[in-house]
Amino acid sequence: MRTVKNRILTAAIASTIGLSTVIAGTSTAWAYDYGMDPAMNHNPIDDIEDRPAGLS
């Protein structure tokens, strides 16, 4: 009985780690697709060269 619980727990933990890795990879790819580098603190306002009046 104990080994069955251990196997189920091990499978659940492995699945969680695998799913988390896939989600993190997908999020990173999505950010790069939209021109953002996730390693940097991206602020789209910094990319505006011609700022309208009143935009700080």
mmCIF file of the N, C-alpha and C atoms, coordinates in Angstrom:
data_MODEL
# 
_entry.id   MODEL 
# 
loop_
_atom_site.group_PDB 
_atom_site.id 
_atom_site.type_symbol 
_atom_site.label_atom_id 
_atom_site.label_alt_id 
_atom_site.label_comp_id 
_atom_site.label_asym_id 
_atom_site.label_entity_id 
_atom_site.label_seq_id 
_atom_site.pdbx_PDB_ins_code 
_atom_site.Cartn_x 
_atom_site.Cartn_y 
_atom_site.Cartn_z 
_atom_site.occupancy 
_atom_site.B_iso_or_equiv 
_atom_site.pdbx_formal_charge 
_atom_site.auth_seq_id 
_atom_site.auth_comp_id 
_atom_site.auth_asym_id 
_atom_site.auth_atom_id 
_atom_site.pdbx_PDB_model_num 
ATOM 1   N N  . MET A 1 1  ? 0.831  -1.200 0.000   1.00 0.00 ? 1  MET A N  1 
ATOM 2   C CA . MET A 1 1  ? 0.000  0.000  0.000   1.00 0.00 ? 1  MET A CA 1 
ATOM 3   C C  . MET A 1 1  ? 0.872  1.261  0.000   1.00 0.00 ? 1  MET A C  1 
ATOM 4   N N  . ARG A 1 2  ? 1.945  1.182  0.780   1.00 0.00 ? 2  ARG A N  1 
ATOM 5   C CA . ARG A 1 2  ? 2.809  2.346  0.882   1.00 0.00 ? 2  ARG A CA 1 
ATOM 6   C C  . ARG A 1 2  ? 3.516  2.636  -0.443  1.00 0.00 ? 2  ARG A C  1 
ATOM 7   N N  . THR A 1 3  ? 3.942  1.589  -1.139  1.00 0.00 ? 3  THR A N  1 
ATOM 8   C CA . THR A 1 3  ? 4.639  1.802  -2.414  1.00 0.00 ? 3  THR A CA 1 
ATOM 9   C C  . THR A 1 3  ? 3.693  2.370  -3.467  1.00 0.00 ? 3  THR A C  1 
ATOM 10  N N  . VAL A 1 4  ? 2.430  1.991  -3.403  1.00 0.00 ? 4  VAL A N  1 
ATOM 11  C CA . VAL A 1 4  ? 1.454  2.527  -4.357  1.00 0.00 ? 4  VAL A CA 1 
ATOM 12  C C  . VAL A 1 4  ? 1.294  4.033  -4.133  1.00 0.00 ? 4  VAL A C  1 
ATOM 13  N N  . LYS A 1 5  ? 1.203  4.446  -2.886  1.00 0.00 ? 5  LYS A N  1 
ATOM 14  C CA . LYS A 1 5  ? 1.086  5.871  -2.567  1.00 0.00 ? 5  LYS A CA 1 
ATOM 15  C C  . LYS A 1 5  ? 2.336  6.627  -3.010  1.00 0.00 ? 5  LYS A C  1 
ATOM 16  N N  . ASN A 1 6  ? 3.495  6.014  -2.786  1.00 0.00 ? 6  ASN A N  1 
ATOM 17  C CA . ASN A 1 6  ? 4.741  6.664  -3.195  1.00 0.00 ? 6  ASN A CA 1 
ATOM 18  C C  . ASN A 1 6  ? 4.809  6.820  -4.708  1.00 0.00 ? 6  ASN A C  1 
ATOM 19  N N  . ARG A 1 7  ? 4.376  5.822  -5.440  1.00 0.00 ? 7  ARG A N  1 
ATOM 20  C CA . ARG A 1 7  ? 4.393  5.899  -6.903  1.00 0.00 ? 7  ARG A CA 1 
ATOM 21  C C  . ARG A 1 7  ? 3.428  6.969  -7.404  1.00 0.00 ? 7  ARG A C  1 
ATOM 22  N N  . ILE A 1 8  ? 2.257  7.029  -6.806  1.00 0.00 ? 8  ILE A N  1 
ATOM 23  C CA . ILE A 1 8  ? 1.277  8.045  -7.202  1.00 0.00 ? 8  ILE A CA 1 
ATOM 24  C C  . ILE A 1 8  ? 1.815  9.444  -6.893  1.00 0.00 ? 8  ILE A C  1 
ATOM 25  N N  . LEU A 1 9  ? 2.394  9.597  -5.714  1.00 0.00 ? 9  LEU A N  1 
ATOM 26  C CA . LEU A 1 9  ? 2.944  10.892 -5.321  1.00 0.00 ? 9  LEU A CA 1 
ATOM 27  C C  . LEU A 1 9  ? 4.101  11.292 -6.238  1.00 0.00 ? 9  LEU A C  1 
ATOM 28  N N  . THR A 1 10 ? 4.966  10.351 -6.548  1.00 0.00 ? 10 THR A N  1 
ATOM 29  C CA . THR A 1 10 ? 6.088  10.626 -7.448  1.00 0.00 ? 10 THR A CA 1 
ATOM 30  C C  . THR A 1 10 ? 5.592  11.029 -8.832  1.00 0.00 ? 10 THR A C  1 
ATOM 31  N N  . ALA A 1 11 ? 4.595  10.332 -9.336  1.00 0.00 ? 11 ALA A N  1 
ATOM 32  C CA . ALA A 1 11 ? 4.036  10.664 -10.652 1.00 0.00 ? 11 ALA A CA 1 
ATOM 33  C C  . ALA A 1 11 ? 3.389  12.049 -10.630 1.00 0.00 ? 11 ALA A C  1 
ATOM 34  N N  . ALA A 1 12 ? 2.705  12.373 -9.551  1.00 0.00 ? 12 ALA A N  1 
ATOM 35  C CA . ALA A 1 12 ? 2.054  13.682 -9.442  1.00 0.00 ? 12 ALA A CA 1 
ATOM 36  C C  . ALA A 1 12 ? 3.090  14.805 -9.398  1.00 0.00 ? 12 ALA A C  1 
ATOM 37  N N  . ILE A 1 13 ? 4.151  14.612 -8.645  1.00 0.00 ? 13 ILE A N  1 
ATOM 38  C CA . ILE A 1 13 ? 5.195  15.635 -8.547  1.00 0.00 ? 13 ILE A CA 1 
ATOM 39  C C  . ILE A 1 13 ? 5.905  15.801 -9.888  1.00 0.00 ? 13 ILE A C  1 
ATOM 40  N N  . ALA A 1 14 ? 6.223  14.685 -10.537 1.00 0.00 ? 14 ALA A N  1 
ATOM 41  C CA . ALA A 1 14 ? 6.890  14.750 -11.844 1.00 0.00 ? 14 ALA A CA 1 
ATOM 42  C C  . ALA A 1 14 ? 5.999  15.445 -12.871 1.00 0.00 ? 14 ALA A C  1 
ATOM 43  N N  . SER A 1 15 ? 4.713  15.159 -12.833 1.00 0.00 ? 15 SER A N  1 
ATOM 44  C CA . SER A 1 15 ? 3.782  15.799 -13.767 1.00 0.00 ? 15 SER A CA 1 
ATOM 45  C C  . SER A 1 15 ? 3.694  17.297 -13.511 1.00 0.00 ? 15 SER A C  1 
ATOM 46  N N  . THR A 1 16 ? 3.673  17.680 -12.261 1.00 0.00 ? 16 THR A N  1 
ATOM 47  C CA . THR A 1 16 ? 3.607  19.097 -11.904 1.00 0.00 ? 16 THR A CA 1 
ATOM 48  C C  . THR A 1 16 ? 4.856  19.837 -12.373 1.00 0.00 ? 16 THR A C  1 
ATOM 49  N N  . ILE A 1 17 ? 6.015  19.233 -12.150 1.00 0.00 ? 17 ILE A N  1 
ATOM 50  C CA . ILE A 1 17 ? 7.267  19.856 -12.591 1.00 0.00 ? 17 ILE A CA 1 
ATOM 51  C C  . ILE A 1 17 ? 7.294  19.968 -14.113 1.00 0.00 ? 17 ILE A C  1 
ATOM 52  N N  . GLY A 1 18 ? 6.888  18.922 -14.790 1.00 0.00 ? 18 GLY A N  1 
ATOM 53  C CA . GLY A 1 18 ? 6.870  18.939 -16.252 1.00 0.00 ? 18 GLY A CA 1 
ATOM 54  C C  . GLY A 1 18 ? 5.922  19.987 -16.795 1.00 0.00 ? 18 GLY A C  1 
ATOM 55  N N  . LEU A 1 19 ? 4.739  20.069 -16.224 1.00 0.00 ? 19 LEU A N  1 
ATOM 56  C CA . LEU A 1 19 ? 3.754  21.054 -16.670 1.00 0.00 ? 19 LEU A CA 1 
ATOM 57  C C  . LEU A 1 19 ? 4.247  22.474 -16.410 1.00 0.00 ? 19 LEU A C  1 
ATOM 58  N N  . SER A 1 20 ? 4.868  22.690 -15.273 1.00 0.00 ? 20 SER A N  1 
ATOM 59  C CA . SER A 1 20 ? 5.405  24.016 -14.953 1.00 0.00 ? 20 SER A CA 1 
ATOM 60  C C  . SER A 1 20 ? 6.490  24.418 -15.942 1.00 0.00 ? 20 SER A C  1 
ATOM 61  N N  . THR A 1 21 ? 7.322  23.463 -16.326 1.00 0.00 ? 21 THR A N  1 
ATOM 62  C CA . THR A 1 21 ? 8.381  23.741 -17.299 1.00 0.00 ? 21 THR A CA 1 
ATOM 63  C C  . THR A 1 21 ? 7.793  24.117 -18.649 1.00 0.00 ? 21 THR A C  1 
ATOM 64  N N  . VAL A 1 22 ? 6.766  23.404 -19.068 1.00 0.00 ? 22 VAL A N  1 
ATOM 65  C CA . VAL A 1 22 ? 6.116  23.699 -20.351 1.00 0.00 ? 22 VAL A CA 1 
ATOM 66  C C  . VAL A 1 22 ? 5.476  25.084 -20.322 1.00 0.00 ? 22 VAL A C  1 
ATOM 67  N N  . ILE A 1 23 ? 4.808  25.414 -19.246 1.00 0.00 ? 23 ILE A N  1 
ATOM 68  C CA . ILE A 1 23 ? 4.156  26.725 -19.130 1.00 0.00 ? 23 ILE A CA 1 
ATOM 69  C C  . ILE A 1 23 ? 5.198  27.844 -19.136 1.00 0.00 ? 23 ILE A C  1 
ATOM 70  N N  . ALA A 1 24 ? 6.301  27.656 -18.413 1.00 0.00 ? 24 ALA A N  1 
ATOM 71  C CA . ALA A 1 24 ? 7.349  28.678 -18.387 1.00 0.00 ? 24 ALA A CA 1 
ATOM 72  C C  . ALA A 1 24 ? 7.960  28.862 -19.771 1.00 0.00 ? 24 ALA A C  1 
ATOM 73  N N  . GLY A 1 25 ? 8.198  27.777 -20.465 1.00 0.00 ? 25 GLY A N  1 
ATOM 74  C CA . GLY A 1 25 ? 8.760  27.860 -21.815 1.00 0.00 ? 25 GLY A CA 1 
ATOM 75  C C  . GLY A 1 25 ? 7.817  28.535 -22.784 1.00 0.00 ? 25 GLY A C  1 
ATOM 76  N N  . THR A 1 26 ? 6.539  28.226 -22.664 1.00 0.00 ? 26 THR A N  1 
ATOM 77  C CA . THR A 1 26 ? 5.540  28.837 -23.538 1.00 0.00 ? 26 THR A CA 1 
ATOM 78  C C  . THR A 1 26 ? 5.428  30.333 -23.265 1.00 0.00 ? 26 THR A C  1 
ATOM 79  N N  . SER A 1 27 ? 5.473  30.709 -22.002 1.00 0.00 ? 27 SER A N  1 
ATOM 80  C CA . SER A 1 27 ? 5.390  32.131 -21.643 1.00 0.00 ? 27 SER A CA 1 
ATOM 81  C C  . SER A 1 27 ? 6.587  32.897 -22.189 1.00 0.00 ? 27 SER A C  1 
ATOM 82  N N  . THR A 1 28 ? 7.765  32.294 -22.098 1.00 0.00 ? 28 THR A N  1 
ATOM 83  C CA . THR A 1 28 ? 8.968  32.944 -22.619 1.00 0.00 ? 28 THR A CA 1 
ATOM 84  C C  . THR A 1 28 ? 8.882  33.100 -24.126 1.00 0.00 ? 28 THR A C  1 
ATOM 85  N N  . ALA A 1 29 ? 8.438  32.064 -24.814 1.00 0.00 ? 29 ALA A N  1 
ATOM 86  C CA . ALA A 1 29 ? 8.300  32.129 -26.275 1.00 0.00 ? 29 ALA A CA 1 
ATOM 87  C C  . ALA A 1 29 ? 7.268  33.178 -26.662 1.00 0.00 ? 29 ALA A C  1 
ATOM 88  N N  . TRP A 1 30 ? 6.179  33.262 -25.916 1.00 0.00 ? 30 TRP A N  1 
ATOM 89  C CA . TRP A 1 30 ? 5.137  34.255 -26.193 1.00 0.00 ? 30 TRP A CA 1 
ATOM 90  C C  . TRP A 1 30 ? 5.702  35.664 -26.043 1.00 0.00 ? 30 TRP A C  1 
ATOM 91  N N  . ALA A 1 31 ? 6.496  35.876 -25.001 1.00 0.00 ? 31 ALA A N  1 
ATOM 92  C CA . ALA A 1 31 ? 7.078  37.205 -24.782 1.00 0.00 ? 31 ALA A CA 1 
ATOM 93  C C  . ALA A 1 31 ? 8.015  37.579 -25.928 1.00 0.00 ? 31 ALA A C  1 
ATOM 94  N N  . TYR A 1 32 ? 8.824  36.641 -26.377 1.00 0.00 ? 32 TYR A N  1 
ATOM 95  C CA . TYR A 1 32 ? 9.730  36.929 -27.495 1.00 0.00 ? 32 TYR A CA 1 
ATOM 96  C C  . TYR A 1 32 ? 8.947  37.196 -28.777 1.00 0.00 ? 32 TYR A C  1 
ATOM 97  N N  . ASP A 1 33 ? 7.836  36.502 -28.979 1.00 0.00 ? 33 ASP A N  1 
ATOM 98  C CA . ASP A 1 33 ? 7.020  36.724 -30.169 1.00 0.00 ? 33 ASP A CA 1 
ATOM 99  C C  . ASP A 1 33 ? 6.478  38.147 -30.217 1.00 0.00 ? 33 ASP A C  1 
ATOM 100 N N  . TYR A 1 34 ? 6.247  38.726 -29.053 1.00 0.00 ? 34 TYR A N  1 
ATOM 101 C CA . TYR A 1 34 ? 5.718  40.083 -29.002 1.00 0.00 ? 34 TYR A CA 1 
ATOM 102 C C  . TYR A 1 34 ? 6.822  41.125 -28.825 1.00 0.00 ? 34 TYR A C  1 
ATOM 103 N N  . GLY A 1 35 ? 8.073  40.719 -29.064 1.00 0.00 ? 35 GLY A N  1 
ATOM 104 C CA . GLY A 1 35 ? 9.179  41.666 -29.054 1.00 0.00 ? 35 GLY A CA 1 
ATOM 105 C C  . GLY A 1 35 ? 9.694  42.044 -27.689 1.00 0.00 ? 35 GLY A C  1 
ATOM 106 N N  . MET A 1 36 ? 9.352  41.280 -26.688 1.00 0.00 ? 36 MET A N  1 
ATOM 107 C CA . MET A 1 36 ? 9.820  41.590 -25.350 1.00 0.00 ? 36 MET A CA 1 
ATOM 108 C C  . MET A 1 36 ? 10.888 40.587 -24.933 1.00 0.00 ? 36 MET A C  1 
ATOM 109 N N  . ASP A 1 37 ? 11.912 41.066 -24.286 1.00 0.00 ? 37 ASP A N  1 
ATOM 110 C CA . ASP A 1 37 ? 12.932 40.190 -23.739 1.00 0.00 ? 37 ASP A CA 1 
ATOM 111 C C  . ASP A 1 37 ? 12.590 39.959 -22.272 1.00 0.00 ? 37 ASP A C  1 
ATOM 112 N N  . PRO A 1 38 ? 12.185 38.746 -21.906 1.00 0.00 ? 38 PRO A N  1 
ATOM 113 C CA . PRO A 1 38 ? 11.769 38.508 -20.520 1.00 0.00 ? 38 PRO A CA 1 
ATOM 114 C C  . PRO A 1 38 ? 12.903 38.674 -19.506 1.00 0.00 ? 38 PRO A C  1 
ATOM 115 N N  . ALA A 1 39 ? 14.148 38.702 -19.973 1.00 0.00 ? 39 ALA A N  1 
ATOM 116 C CA . ALA A 1 39 ? 15.269 38.887 -19.059 1.00 0.00 ? 39 ALA A CA 1 
ATOM 117 C C  . ALA A 1 39 ? 15.420 40.353 -18.650 1.00 0.00 ? 39 ALA A C  1 
ATOM 118 N N  . MET A 1 40 ? 14.740 41.242 -19.353 1.00 0.00 ? 40 MET A N  1 
ATOM 119 C CA . MET A 1 40 ? 14.849 42.669 -19.055 1.00 0.00 ? 40 MET A CA 1 
ATOM 120 C C  . MET A 1 40 ? 13.527 43.166 -18.471 1.00 0.00 ? 40 MET A C  1 
ATOM 121 N N  . ASN A 1 41 ? 13.606 44.249 -17.746 1.00 0.00 ? 41 ASN A N  1 
ATOM 122 C CA . ASN A 1 41 ? 12.382 44.892 -17.271 1.00 0.00 ? 41 ASN A CA 1 
ATOM 123 C C  . ASN A 1 41 ? 11.859 45.733 -18.422 1.00 0.00 ? 41 ASN A C  1 
ATOM 124 N N  . HIS A 1 42 ? 10.912 45.197 -19.150 1.00 0.00 ? 42 HIS A N  1 
ATOM 125 C CA . HIS A 1 42 ? 10.436 45.850 -20.368 1.00 0.00 ? 42 HIS A CA 1 
ATOM 126 C C  . HIS A 1 42 ? 9.356  46.866 -20.034 1.00 0.00 ? 42 HIS A C  1 
ATOM 127 N N  . ASN A 1 43 ? 9.581  48.077 -20.479 1.00 0.00 ? 43 ASN A N  1 
ATOM 128 C CA . ASN A 1 43 ? 8.593  49.129 -20.303 1.00 0.00 ? 43 ASN A CA 1 
ATOM 129 C C  . ASN A 1 43 ? 8.302  49.713 -21.681 1.00 0.00 ? 43 ASN A C  1 
ATOM 130 N N  . PRO A 1 44 ? 7.131  49.422 -22.264 1.00 0.00 ? 44 PRO A N  1 
ATOM 131 C CA . PRO A 1 44 ? 6.835  49.896 -23.614 1.00 0.00 ? 44 PRO A CA 1 
ATOM 132 C C  . PRO A 1 44 ? 6.881  51.412 -23.754 1.00 0.00 ? 44 PRO A C  1 
ATOM 133 N N  . ILE A 1 45 ? 6.649  52.142 -22.669 1.00 0.00 ? 45 ILE A N  1 
ATOM 134 C CA . ILE A 1 45 ? 6.681  53.602 -22.728 1.00 0.00 ? 45 ILE A CA 1 
ATOM 135 C C  . ILE A 1 45 ? 8.089  54.083 -23.094 1.00 0.00 ? 45 ILE A C  1 
ATOM 136 N N  . ASP A 1 46 ? 9.123  53.336 -22.682 1.00 0.00 ? 46 ASP A N  1 
ATOM 137 C CA . ASP A 1 46 ? 10.495 53.727 -23.003 1.00 0.00 ? 46 ASP A CA 1 
ATOM 138 C C  . ASP A 1 46 ? 10.772 53.652 -24.496 1.00 0.00 ? 46 ASP A C  1 
ATOM 139 N N  . ASP A 1 47 ? 9.993  52.879 -25.223 1.00 0.00 ? 47 ASP A N  1 
ATOM 140 C CA . ASP A 1 47 ? 10.214 52.709 -26.654 1.00 0.00 ? 47 ASP A CA 1 
ATOM 141 C C  . ASP A 1 47 ? 9.590  53.824 -27.491 1.00 0.00 ? 47 ASP A C  1 
ATOM 142 N N  . ILE A 1 48 ? 8.773  54.658 -26.884 1.00 0.00 ? 48 ILE A N  1 
ATOM 143 C CA . ILE A 1 48 ? 8.108  55.727 -27.624 1.00 0.00 ? 48 ILE A CA 1 
ATOM 144 C C  . ILE A 1 48 ? 9.094  56.875 -27.800 1.00 0.00 ? 48 ILE A C  1 
ATOM 145 N N  . GLU A 1 49 ? 9.360  57.245 -29.049 1.00 0.00 ? 49 GLU A N  1 
ATOM 146 C CA . GLU A 1 49 ? 10.281 58.355 -29.299 1.00 0.00 ? 49 GLU A CA 1 
ATOM 147 C C  . GLU A 1 49 ? 9.533  59.673 -29.433 1.00 0.00 ? 49 GLU A C  1 
ATOM 148 N N  . ASP A 1 50 ? 8.420  59.665 -30.110 1.00 0.00 ? 50 ASP A N  1 
ATOM 149 C CA . ASP A 1 50 ? 7.616  60.880 -30.262 1.00 0.00 ? 50 ASP A CA 1 
ATOM 150 C C  . ASP A 1 50 ? 6.479  60.830 -29.253 1.00 0.00 ? 50 ASP A C  1 
ATOM 151 N N  . ARG A 1 51 ? 6.737  61.391 -28.095 1.00 0.00 ? 51 ARG A N  1 
ATOM 152 C CA . ARG A 1 51 ? 5.744  61.319 -27.034 1.00 0.00 ? 51 ARG A CA 1 
ATOM 153 C C  . ARG A 1 51 ? 4.719  62.429 -27.188 1.00 0.00 ? 51 ARG A C  1 
ATOM 154 N N  . PRO A 1 52 ? 3.456  62.087 -27.076 1.00 0.00 ? 52 PRO A N  1 
ATOM 155 C CA . PRO A 1 52 ? 2.424  63.131 -27.102 1.00 0.00 ? 52 PRO A CA 1 
ATOM 156 C C  . PRO A 1 52 ? 2.574  64.059 -25.893 1.00 0.00 ? 52 PRO A C  1 
ATOM 157 N N  . ALA A 1 53 ? 2.072  65.259 -26.031 1.00 0.00 ? 53 ALA A N  1 
ATOM 158 C CA . ALA A 1 53 ? 2.148  66.209 -24.922 1.00 0.00 ? 53 ALA A CA 1 
ATOM 159 C C  . ALA A 1 53 ? 1.401  65.651 -23.724 1.00 0.00 ? 53 ALA A C  1 
ATOM 160 N N  . GLY A 1 54 ? 2.010  65.775 -22.568 1.00 0.00 ? 54 GLY A N  1 
ATOM 161 C CA . GLY A 1 54 ? 1.377  65.308 -21.350 1.00 0.00 ? 54 GLY A CA 1 
ATOM 162 C C  . GLY A 1 54 ? 1.715  63.880 -20.982 1.00 0.00 ? 54 GLY A C  1 
ATOM 163 N N  . LEU A 1 55 ? 2.416  63.163 -21.847 1.00 0.00 ? 55 LEU A N  1 
ATOM 164 C CA . LEU A 1 55 ? 2.804  61.792 -21.517 1.00 0.00 ? 55 LEU A CA 1 
ATOM 165 C C  . LEU A 1 55 ? 4.167  61.828 -20.849 1.00 0.00 ? 55 LEU A C  1 
ATOM 166 N N  . SER A 1 56 ? 4.212  61.383 -19.612 1.00 0.00 ? 56 SER A N  1 
ATOM 167 C CA . SER A 1 56 ? 5.489  61.446 -18.893 1.00 0.00 ? 56 SER A CA 1 
ATOM 168 C C  . SER A 1 56 ? 6.185  60.111 -18.916 1.00 0.00 ? 56 SER A C  1 
# 
